[in-house]
Amino acid sequence: MSEDINNQDTNEYSTVTLSLDDGTECECAIIRIFPAGDNNYIALLPLEGEAADNDEVFLYRYTQDDNDEPVLENIESDEEYEIVSEAFDEELDAMEYEELYSQEDEEE
């Protein structure tokens, strides 16, 4: 799968448009860029189509090229995917905690 990323800011989430191998495009919200193992990864939430209807999250290895342009790579092995999935679950827990903590601060 090759990805062509065009950053756009909408509302509170940044979005990217993925150009998929089958020639279709999918707009996704960037949930988080996070480390796992020796690499960084990105979690994307599709905003349209069947993947969005099923609340799927796309996980990719994330790097930047020499021009600081984002590069997404597929996660090839089940072992790497398992590590990334667990790290993403921890990131979600941290995001929920941060949200709860900030709500308590606003109420004080």
Residue frames as qw, qx, qy, qz and C-alpha x, y, z in Angstrom:
[[0.000, 0.891, 0.455, 0.000, 0.00, 0.00, 0.00],
 [0.408, 0.162, -0.024, 0.898, 1.42, 3.37, -0.89],
 [0.148, -0.801, -0.501, 0.291, 0.24, 6.48, 0.83],
 [0.266, 0.451, 0.118, 0.844, 0.13, 10.04, -0.41],
 [0.318, -0.604, -0.564, 0.465, -0.33, 12.30, 2.55],
 [0.075, 0.550, 0.157, 0.817, -1.85, 15.75, 2.31],
 [0.238, -0.317, -0.643, 0.655, -2.17, 17.43, 5.70],
 [0.196, -0.563, -0.334, -0.730, -5.31, 19.44, 6.35],
 [0.041, -0.070, -0.673, 0.735, -6.54, 20.98, 9.57],
 [0.430, -0.433, -0.473, -0.636, -10.24, 20.57, 10.29],
 [0.681, -0.657, -0.183, -0.269, -11.83, 21.23, 13.64],
 [0.502, -0.761, 0.404, -0.080, -9.62, 19.88, 16.41],
 [0.836, -0.121, 0.483, 0.229, -8.03, 17.02, 14.48],
 [0.120, 0.588, -0.573, -0.559, -5.48, 17.17, 11.71],
 [0.874, 0.274, 0.353, -0.191, -6.42, 14.97, 8.79],
 [0.139, -0.436, 0.728, 0.511, -4.55, 13.19, 6.03],
 [0.817, 0.387, -0.007, -0.427, -5.76, 11.74, 2.77],
 [0.519, -0.302, 0.772, 0.209, -4.38, 8.30, 2.02],
 [0.635, 0.461, -0.393, -0.479, -4.08, 7.19, -1.60],
 [0.770, -0.200, 0.592, -0.131, -4.55, 3.44, -1.40],
 [0.289, -0.248, 0.813, 0.440, -3.15, 0.81, -3.77],
 [0.355, 0.468, 0.801, 0.114, -6.55, 0.21, -5.34],
 [0.187, 0.364, 0.351, 0.843, -6.65, 3.85, -6.48],
 [0.329, -0.797, -0.454, -0.224, -9.18, 5.01, -3.89],
 [0.159, 0.436, -0.384, 0.798, -8.58, 7.76, -1.38],
 [0.565, -0.583, -0.581, 0.057, -9.52, 7.74, 2.27],
 [0.034, -0.698, 0.231, -0.678, -9.58, 10.80, 4.51],
 [0.723, -0.328, -0.555, 0.250, -8.43, 9.99, 8.04],
 [0.317, -0.898, 0.127, -0.276, -8.10, 11.89, 11.30],
 [0.499, 0.377, -0.643, 0.442, -4.69, 11.66, 12.95],
 [0.720, -0.623, -0.288, -0.103, -5.31, 10.21, 16.40],
 [0.529, -0.783, 0.308, 0.111, -1.74, 10.12, 17.64],
 [0.649, 0.550, -0.486, 0.198, 1.90, 9.62, 16.66],
 [0.702, -0.621, 0.289, -0.195, 3.56, 7.43, 19.26],
 [0.177, 0.573, -0.800, -0.001, 6.70, 5.36, 19.89],
 [0.941, -0.159, 0.203, -0.218, 6.74, 1.57, 20.11],
 [0.910, 0.016, 0.175, 0.376, 9.92, -0.46, 20.18],
 [0.495, -0.278, 0.237, 0.789, 12.57, 1.25, 18.05],
 [0.147, 0.335, 0.536, 0.761, 10.14, 3.07, 15.73],
 [0.272, 0.243, 0.293, -0.884, 7.41, 5.70, 15.70],
 [0.100, 0.372, 0.885, 0.261, 3.91, 4.86, 14.55],
 [0.271, 0.008, -0.023, -0.962, 0.80, 6.76, 13.57],
 [0.190, 0.389, 0.882, -0.185, -2.81, 5.88, 14.34],
 [0.191, 0.028, -0.332, -0.923, -5.37, 7.06, 11.79],
 [0.360, 0.381, 0.747, -0.410, -9.16, 7.00, 12.09],
 [0.120, 0.265, 0.677, 0.676, -10.96, 6.78, 8.72],
 [0.215, 0.273, 0.297, -0.889, -13.65, 9.44, 8.41],
 [0.661, 0.335, -0.124, -0.660, -15.63, 7.81, 5.60],
 [0.582, 0.294, -0.713, -0.259, -16.47, 4.46, 4.06],
 [0.859, -0.229, -0.439, -0.129, -16.74, 0.96, 5.47],
 [0.576, 0.076, -0.534, 0.614, -13.66, 1.31, 7.72],
 [0.124, -0.278, 0.257, -0.917, -15.23, 4.38, 9.37],
 [0.721, -0.291, -0.240, -0.582, -18.54, 2.57, 9.82],
 [0.885, -0.166, -0.425, 0.098, -16.70, -0.25, 11.61],
 [0.406, -0.890, 0.193, -0.069, -14.63, 2.14, 13.79],
 [0.908, 0.102, -0.027, 0.405, -11.42, 0.68, 12.37],
 [0.212, -0.910, 0.263, 0.242, -8.10, 2.34, 13.18],
 [0.815, 0.506, -0.156, 0.234, -5.21, 2.20, 10.72],
 [0.576, -0.727, 0.275, 0.254, -1.73, 1.78, 12.22],
 [0.740, 0.613, -0.104, 0.256, 1.41, 2.55, 10.20],
 [0.682, -0.293, -0.016, 0.670, 5.12, 2.89, 10.84],
 [0.140, 0.976, 0.161, 0.044, 5.83, 6.65, 10.72],
 [0.620, -0.252, 0.120, 0.733, 9.04, 8.39, 9.65],
 [0.235, 0.916, 0.043, -0.321, 10.00, 11.64, 7.97],
 [0.806, 0.396, 0.126, 0.420, 12.12, 11.91, 4.85],
 [0.548, -0.053, -0.034, 0.834, 15.03, 14.31, 4.29],
 [0.028, -0.394, -0.219, -0.892, 12.56, 17.12, 3.52],
 [0.174, 0.041, 0.646, -0.742, 10.63, 16.53, 6.77],
 [0.629, -0.007, -0.346, -0.696, 7.75, 15.06, 4.76],
 [0.679, -0.212, 0.591, -0.379, 5.83, 12.28, 6.54],
 [0.452, 0.274, -0.793, -0.303, 6.33, 8.72, 5.27],
 [0.775, -0.181, 0.387, -0.465, 4.00, 5.86, 6.20],
 [0.310, 0.324, -0.877, -0.172, 5.05, 2.23, 5.90],
 [0.834, -0.228, -0.325, -0.383, 2.96, -0.89, 6.34],
 [0.476, -0.493, 0.676, -0.271, 3.53, -3.01, 9.42],
 [0.567, 0.336, -0.680, -0.321, 4.63, -6.30, 7.86],
 [0.379, 0.058, -0.906, 0.181, 4.89, -8.81, 10.70],
 [0.594, -0.589, -0.488, -0.251, 2.30, -10.05, 13.18],
 [0.645, -0.334, -0.384, 0.570, 4.87, -9.62, 15.96],
 [0.201, 0.070, -0.014, 0.977, 5.44, -5.95, 15.14],
 [0.348, -0.466, -0.409, -0.703, 1.69, -5.36, 14.81],
 [0.655, -0.524, -0.538, 0.086, 1.11, -6.89, 18.26],
 [0.487, -0.232, -0.257, 0.802, 3.72, -4.58, 19.83],
 [0.003, -0.188, -0.186, -0.964, 2.20, -1.55, 18.09],
 [0.474, -0.520, -0.553, -0.445, -1.36, -2.51, 19.06],
 [0.618, -0.507, -0.484, 0.356, -0.40, -2.80, 22.72],
 [0.337, -0.135, -0.089, 0.928, 1.44, 0.53, 22.60],
 [0.174, -0.345, -0.373, -0.844, -1.58, 2.16, 20.93],
 [0.557, -0.584, -0.578, -0.125, -3.91, 0.80, 23.64],
 [0.533, -0.413, -0.333, 0.659, -1.61, 2.37, 26.24],
 [0.134, 0.084, 0.159, 0.974, -1.70, 5.65, 24.29],
 [0.360, -0.516, -0.524, -0.574, -5.52, 5.56, 24.29],
 [0.598, -0.572, -0.506, 0.244, -5.50, 5.01, 28.05],
 [0.415, -0.238, -0.122, 0.870, -3.13, 7.96, 28.46],
 [0.051, -0.289, -0.347, -0.891, -5.32, 10.15, 26.24],
 [0.491, -0.607, -0.558, -0.281, -8.41, 9.27, 28.32],
 [0.581, -0.487, -0.376, 0.533, -6.51, 10.06, 31.52],
 [0.268, -0.028, 0.071, 0.960, -5.31, 13.40, 30.12],
 [0.232, -0.453, -0.476, -0.717, -8.87, 14.24, 29.08],
 [0.574, -0.625, -0.529, 0.017, -10.25, 13.39, 32.52],
 [0.537, -0.348, -0.227, 0.734, -7.49, 15.35, 34.25],
 [0.120, 0.132, 0.196, 0.964, -8.06, 18.45, 32.09],
 [0.374, -0.571, -0.533, -0.500, -11.83, 18.28, 32.72],
 [0.591, -0.587, -0.453, 0.319, -11.22, 18.22, 36.48],
 [0.394, -0.167, -0.045, 0.903, -8.93, 21.26, 36.17],
 [0.080, -0.352, -0.388, -0.848, -11.63, 23.16, 34.24],
 [0.494, -0.622, -0.565, -0.222, -14.22, 22.40, 36.91],
 [0.557, -0.420, -0.392, 0.600, -12.09, 23.84, 39.74]]
